[in-house]
Amino acid sequence: MPGTSGTRRTPRGLETRSRIVDSAAKLFYVRGVNATTLDDVRLASGTSKSQLYNHFEDKLALIHAVIDLQSKFVLAREEQRLRGVKTLTGLRRWRDALVQANSLQDGSYGCALGAMSIELSDNDERSRQALNASLDTWRRMLVETLTRLRVLGVLAEHADPQRLGTGLLAALQGGYVLAQNAHNSEPMAVALDMALDHIASFARH
C-alpha cells in the first residue's frame, strides 16, 4: 500500500520522503500541527500530491513521522550536552545553551516535543505514547546526570535524582510555554534557575 513502512524505496524516493518530513517538521514547529495542511507541506517540500500520498496515506501518518524525526533530533542534542556534565557549573552551561537558543527566536514556538504534546496528546493515542516515551527518555537523561553528580560527590547522598530530574524537566517545559506566550525567554530562564537553585541546595560543601 502507498505510504506504508513496508514499501521498498529507491534512494530518490527516500530523499523525497525526507524532504517532506523535514518541511512538515518546520511548519509544525512554527505554525502548529493543526494549522498546517498537507497542501502547505506539499508546497514547502516542492512535491506533488501523488508524491506526498505515495509516502504518507494521510496527515496522521506524516505527524507520526515528524514526531520520530523531532524526537531523534532533540534527544541526540540533549544526550550530547548532558553526557559530559560532572559539575553544577556544567549543569548551568546546559541551562545557558537552552535559554540562548530560545532567546534567538524571542521565546517563540516553544519546545518541538512539548508543543506537539499540547496539540496531540488528547487527540491521538499513538502520538501521545510516542511523545511520552521521548519526554521520559529526556527525563531519564536528566536523572542519570544528577545520579552521576551524586556519585561524584557533587550532590549529597540524600539528593533524589528521580524527583530532581522530573522537577527540572517540568521547569524546562513550563518555561518554554511561558516564554512562548511572552515572546521573551526570561520566564524560561527564571524557571530553570529556580529548579537549579533547588538542586544546588543539595550540594556537598
C-alpha positions in Angstrom: 0.0 0.0 0.0 1.2 3.5 -0.7 2.6 5.4 2.3 3.3 2.3 4.3 6.6 1.5 6.0 6.8 -1.8 4.2 7.1 -0.2 0.8 10.6 -0.5 -0.7 12.0 2.9 -1.5 14.6 3.9 -4.0 17.3 6.4 -2.9 15.4 9.1 -4.8 12.2 8.1 -3.0 13.9 8.2 0.4 15.2 11.7 -0.4 11.7 12.8 -1.3 10.3 11.3 1.9 13.0 13.0 3.9 12.3 16.4 2.3 8.6 16.0 3.0 9.1 15.2 6.7 11.7 18.0 7.1 9.3 20.5 5.6 6.4 19.3 7.8 8.6 19.4 10.9 9.5 23.1 10.2 5.9 24.0 9.5 4.5 22.2 12.5 7.0 23.9 14.8 6.4 27.4 13.5 2.6 27.3 12.6 1.5 24.3 14.7 0.2 20.9 13.7 -3.4 21.8 13.4 -2.8 25.0 11.4 -0.6 23.2 8.8 -2.3 21.5 5.9 -1.0 18.8 3.6 -1.1 21.3 0.8 1.2 23.6 2.9 3.6 20.7 3.3 3.5 19.8 -0.4 4.3 23.4 -1.4 7.1 23.8 1.1 8.7 20.5 0.1 8.2 21.0 -3.7 6.4 17.8 -4.1 3.2 16.8 -6.0 0.1 15.3 -4.4 1.0 11.9 -5.8 4.5 12.0 -4.3 3.2 13.0 -0.9 0.5 10.4 -0.8 2.9 7.8 -2.1 4.8 8.2 1.2 2.0 9.2 3.6 -1.5 7.9 3.3 -2.8 10.8 5.5 -1.8 13.7 7.7 -1.7 11.5 10.8 0.9 9.2 9.2 3.0 12.3 8.5 2.6 13.6 12.0 4.0 10.3 13.4 7.0 10.6 11.1 7.6 14.1 12.3 7.4 13.1 15.9 10.0 10.4 15.2 12.3 12.9 13.5 12.0 15.6 16.2 12.4 13.1 19.0 15.6 11.8 17.5 17.0 15.3 17.0 16.1 16.6 20.5 17.3 13.5 22.3 20.5 13.4 20.4 21.2 17.0 21.2 20.4 16.5 24.9 22.5 13.3 25.1 25.5 15.2 23.7 25.0 18.2 26.0 24.4 16.2 29.2 26.8 13.3 28.9 29.8 15.4 29.9 28.2 17.2 32.8 30.1 16.5 36.0 29.6 19.7 38.0 26.9 22.1 38.9 28.6 24.6 36.6 28.2 22.1 33.8 24.5 21.9 34.5 24.3 25.7 34.4 26.0 25.6 31.0 23.3 23.2 29.8 20.7 25.7 31.0 22.5 28.6 29.3 22.5 26.7 25.9 18.8 26.1 26.1 17.9 29.7 27.1 20.2 31.2 24.5 18.7 29.1 21.7 15.2 30.1 22.9 16.2 33.8 23.1 17.4 33.8 19.5 13.8 33.3 18.4 12.4 35.7 21.1 10.9 32.9 23.1 8.6 31.9 20.2 7.4 28.4 19.3 8.4 26.6 22.5 9.9 23.1 22.6 9.3 20.9 19.5 8.2 17.9 21.6 6.3 19.9 24.2 4.3 21.9 21.6 3.3 18.8 19.8 2.3 17.2 23.1 -0.1 20.1 23.8 -1.7 19.7 20.4 -1.8 16.0 20.0 -1.8 14.1 23.3 -5.5 14.3 23.9 -6.5 13.5 20.3 -4.3 10.7 19.1 -3.1 7.9 21.4 -0.2 6.8 19.2 1.2 10.4 19.2 0.7 10.6 22.9 2.6 7.4 23.6 5.4 8.4 21.3 5.8 11.8 22.8 5.5 10.5 26.3 8.3 8.0 25.6 10.5 10.7 24.2 9.9 13.1 27.1 10.5 10.2 29.5 13.8 9.5 27.8 14.8 13.1 28.3 13.8 12.9 31.9 15.9 9.8 32.4 18.9 11.6 30.9 18.5 14.3 33.5 18.1 11.7 36.2 21.3 9.9 35.0 23.1 13.3 35.0 22.0 14.0 38.6 22.9 10.5 39.7 26.4 11.0 38.2 26.7 14.2 40.2 25.7 12.4 43.4 28.2 9.5 42.7 31.0 12.1 42.1 30.2 13.7 45.4 28.9 16.9 43.9 25.4 16.3 45.4 24.7 14.8 48.9 23.6 11.2 49.3 20.1 12.3 50.3 19.5 14.1 47.0 16.9 12.2 45.0 17.8 12.2 41.3 14.4 10.9 40.3 12.5 13.7 41.9 15.0 16.4 41.0 15.2 15.2 37.3 11.4 15.2 37.0 11.2 18.7 38.5 13.9 20.0 36.3 12.2 18.8 33.1 8.9 20.2 34.3 10.5 23.6 34.9 12.1 23.5 31.4 8.8 22.6 29.7 6.8 25.1 31.7 9.5 27.7 31.0 9.1 27.0 27.3 5.4 27.7 27.5 5.7 30.9 29.4 8.4 32.1 27.1 6.3 31.3 24.1 3.4 33.3 25.4 5.6 36.2 26.4 7.7 36.1 23.3 10.6 36.5 25.7 13.0 33.9 27.1 13.2 35.4 30.6 10.4 33.3 32.1 12.2 30.2 30.9 15.5 31.4 32.4 13.7 32.1 35.8 12.0 28.7 35.8 15.3 26.9 35.2 17.2 29.0 37.6 14.8 28.2 40.4 15.0 24.4 39.6 18.8 24.6 39.5 18.9 26.6 42.8 16.9 23.8 44.4 19.3 21.2 43.1 22.2 23.3 44.3 20.8 23.2 47.8 21.8 19.5 47.9 25.4 20.3 47.0 28.1 19.0 49.3 30.1 21.8 51.0 
